Amino acid sequence: MRRCFNIPRKVIDKMVKLGEVKITMATAIAAALGFVMALLWRDVIIGVLKYFELWRDGGFNDIMGIIVGVVVVVIITIICVLGIMYISKWGGIGEK
């Protein structure tokens, strides 16, 4: 194996591999997408509670707002789940 830039062998052995970086990035992106989904669902749940006067701040004022909110969150959830599946496959999460 040809060494570039005369880097000592022990330094090369300690370097981070590309596969490790991809797994770390994929895990962070998947966690971020999961966090986005959780925050969106939290807002919808609070909105429904507000509609039924079980919550004080924020929320929906009518049933149409609830329907639109749920539909939008379901669509975004599907997109996020597909993104998590894609990024997990790209990063090689779970492969051993």
Phi and psi in degrees as GROMACS dihedral restraints (atoms count N, CA, C in turn):
[ dihedral_restraints ]
;  ai    aj    ak    al  type     phi  dphi    fc
    3     4     5     6     1   -87.0    20    10
    4     5     6     7     1   131.5    20    10
    6     7     8     9     1   -98.1    20    10
    7     8     9    10     1   134.8    20    10
    9    10    11    12     1   -97.2    20    10
   10    11    12    13     1   145.7    20    10
   12    13    14    15     1    60.7    20    10
   13    14    15    16     1    18.9    20    10
   15    16    17    18     1    50.9    20    10
   16    17    18    19     1    46.5    20    10
   18    19    20    21     1   -81.2    20    10
   19    20    21    22     1   130.8    20    10
   21    22    23    24     1   -60.4    20    10
   22    23    24    25     1   149.2    20    10
   24    25    26    27     1   -61.1    20    10
   25    26    27    28     1   -38.7    20    10
   27    28    29    30     1   -68.0    20    10
   28    29    30    31     1   -28.0    20    10
   30    31    32    33     1   -72.1    20    10
   31    32    33    34     1   -41.5    20    10
   33    34    35    36     1   -62.9    20    10
   34    35    36    37     1   -39.8    20    10
   36    37    38    39     1   -65.3    20    10
   37    38    39    40     1   -27.7    20    10
   39    40    41    42     1   -88.8    20    10
   40    41    42    43     1    -8.1    20    10
   42    43    44    45     1   -68.1    20    10
   43    44    45    46     1   150.5    20    10
   45    46    47    48     1   -75.7    20    10
   46    47    48    49     1   135.2    20    10
   48    49    50    51     1   -83.1    20    10
   49    50    51    52     1   153.5    20    10
   51    52    53    54     1   -60.8    20    10
   52    53    54    55     1   -37.7    20    10
   54    55    56    57     1   -62.0    20    10
   55    56    57    58     1   -38.4    20    10
   57    58    59    60     1   -66.7    20    10
   58    59    60    61     1   -38.9    20    10
   60    61    62    63     1   -66.0    20    10
   61    62    63    64     1   -43.1    20    10
   63    64    65    66     1   -62.8    20    10
   64    65    66    67     1   -41.9    20    10
   66    67    68    69     1   -63.9    20    10
   67    68    69    70     1   -43.0    20    10
   69    70    71    72     1   -64.6    20    10
   70    71    72    73     1   -43.5    20    10
   72    73    74    75     1   -65.1    20    10
   73    74    75    76     1   -42.8    20    10
   75    76    77    78     1   -63.9    20    10
   76    77    78    79     1   -39.7    20    10
   78    79    80    81     1   -65.0    20    10
   79    80    81    82     1   -42.9    20    10
   81    82    83    84     1   -65.6    20    10
   82    83    84    85     1   -42.0    20    10
   84    85    86    87     1   -67.3    20    10
   85    86    87    88     1   -41.4    20    10
   87    88    89    90     1   -63.1    20    10
   88    89    90    91     1   -40.3    20    10
   90    91    92    93     1   -64.6    20    10
   91    92    93    94     1   -39.9    20    10
   93    94    95    96     1   -64.6    20    10
   94    95    96    97     1   -41.9    20    10
   96    97    98    99     1   -65.3    20    10
   97    98    99   100     1   -38.9    20    10
   99   100   101   102     1   -63.6    20    10
  100   101   102   103     1   -38.2    20    10
  102   103   104   105     1   -65.6    20    10
  103   104   105   106     1   -39.8    20    10
  105   106   107   108     1   -61.4    20    10
  106   107   108   109     1   -45.2    20    10
  108   109   110   111     1   -61.1    20    10
  109   110   111   112     1   -43.2    20    10
  111   112   113   114     1   -62.2    20    10
  112   113   114   115     1   -42.7    20    10
  114   115   116   117     1   -66.1    20    10
  115   116   117   118     1   -38.9    20    10
  117   118   119   120     1   -65.5    20    10
  118   119   120   121     1   -44.4    20    10
  120   121   122   123     1   -66.0    20    10
  121   122   123   124     1   -34.7    20    10
  123   124   125   126     1   -61.2    20    10
  124   125   126   127     1   -42.9    20    10
  126   127   128   129     1   -63.9    20    10
  127   128   129   130     1   -39.9    20    10
  129   130   131   132     1   -67.0    20    10
  130   131   132   133     1   -42.7    20    10
  132   133   134   135     1   -63.0    20    10
  133   134   135   136     1   -43.0    20    10
  135   136   137   138     1   -64.0    20    10
  136   137   138   139     1   -37.5    20    10
  138   139   140   141     1   -62.9    20    10
  139   140   141   142     1   -41.3    20    10
  141   142   143   144     1   -67.5    20    10
  142   143   144   145     1   -41.5    20    10
  144   145   146   147     1   -61.7    20    10
  145   146   147   148     1   -38.6    20    10
  147   148   149   150     1   -65.3    20    10
  148   149   150   151     1   -39.5    20    10
  150   151   152   153     1   -60.3    20    10
  151   152   153   154     1   -39.4    20    10
  153   154   155   156     1   -89.8    20    10
  154   155   156   157     1    13.9    20    10
  156   157   158   159     1    58.8    20    10
  157   158   159   160     1    37.6    20    10
  159   160   161   162     1  -106.8    20    10
  160   161   162   163     1     3.6    20    10
  162   163   164   165     1  -142.1    20    10
  163   164   165   166     1   152.5    20    10
  165   166   167   168     1   -95.4    20    10
  166   167   168   169     1   -47.6    20    10
  168   169   170   171     1  -100.8    20    10
  169   170   171   172     1   148.6    20    10
  171   172   173   174     1    67.4    20    10
  172   173   174   175     1  -161.1    20    10
  174   175   176   177     1    99.9    20    10
  175   176   177   178     1  -177.2    20    10
  177   178   179   180     1   -99.2    20    10
  178   179   180   181     1   149.6    20    10
  180   181   182   183     1   -98.0    20    10
  181   182   183   184     1   -21.1    20    10
  183   184   185   186     1  -144.3    20    10
  184   185   186   187     1   171.4    20    10
  186   187   188   189     1   -68.5    20    10
  187   188   189   190     1   -29.9    20    10
  189   190   191   192     1   -65.3    20    10
  190   191   192   193     1   -36.5    20    10
  192   193   194   195     1   -62.6    20    10
  193   194   195   196     1   -39.7    20    10
  195   196   197   198     1   -64.4    20    10
  196   197   198   199     1   -45.7    20    10
  198   199   200   201     1   -62.1    20    10
  199   200   201   202     1   -46.5    20    10
  201   202   203   204     1   -63.2    20    10
  202   203   204   205     1   -43.3    20    10
  204   205   206   207     1   -60.2    20    10
  205   206   207   208     1   -44.8    20    10
  207   208   209   210     1   -67.0    20    10
  208   209   210   211     1   -42.3    20    10
  210   211   212   213     1   -62.4    20    10
  211   212   213   214     1   -45.1    20    10
  213   214   215   216     1   -63.4    20    10
  214   215   216   217     1   -43.0    20    10
  216   217   218   219     1   -68.3    20    10
  217   218   219   220     1   -36.2    20    10
  219   220   221   222     1   -64.4    20    10
  220   221   222   223     1   -42.6    20    10
  222   223   224   225     1   -63.4    20    10
  223   224   225   226     1   -46.0    20    10
  225   226   227   228     1   -65.0    20    10
  226   227   228   229     1   -36.5    20    10
  228   229   230   231     1   -63.6    20    10
  229   230   231   232     1   -43.4    20    10
  231   232   233   234     1   -61.7    20    10
  232   233   234   235     1   -43.1    20    10
  234   235   236   237     1   -62.3    20    10
  235   236   237   238     1   -43.5    20    10
  237   238   239   240     1   -65.8    20    10
  238   239   240   241     1   -40.1    20    10
  240   241   242   243     1   -64.9    20    10
  241   242   243   244     1   -43.1    20    10
  243   244   245   246     1   -62.2    20    10
  244   245   246   247     1   -39.1    20    10
  246   247   248   249     1   -63.6    20    10
  247   248   249   250     1   -40.6    20    10
  249   250   251   252     1   -64.8    20    10
  250   251   252   253     1   -42.0    20    10
  252   253   254   255     1   -63.0    20    10
  253   254   255   256     1   -43.4    20    10
  255   256   257   258     1   -65.2    20    10
  256   257   258   259     1   -47.2    20    10
  258   259   260   261     1   -69.6    20    10
  259   260   261   262     1   -30.3    20    10
  261   262   263   264     1   -67.6    20    10
  262   263   264   265     1   -40.2    20    10
  264   265   266   267     1   -67.2    20    10
  265   266   267   268     1   -40.5    20    10
  267   268   269   270     1   -63.7    20    10
  268   269   270   271     1   -42.8    20    10
  270   271   272   273     1   -80.3    20    10
  271   272   273   274     1   -12.5    20    10
  273   274   275   276     1    76.4    20    10
  274   275   276   277     1    27.1    20    10
  276   277   278   279     1   -68.9    20    10
  277   278   279   280     1   130.4    20    10
  279   280   281   282     1    88.8    20    10
  280   281   282   283     1    -2.9    20    10
  282   283   284   285     1   -90.8    20    10
  283   284   285   286     1   127.6    20    10
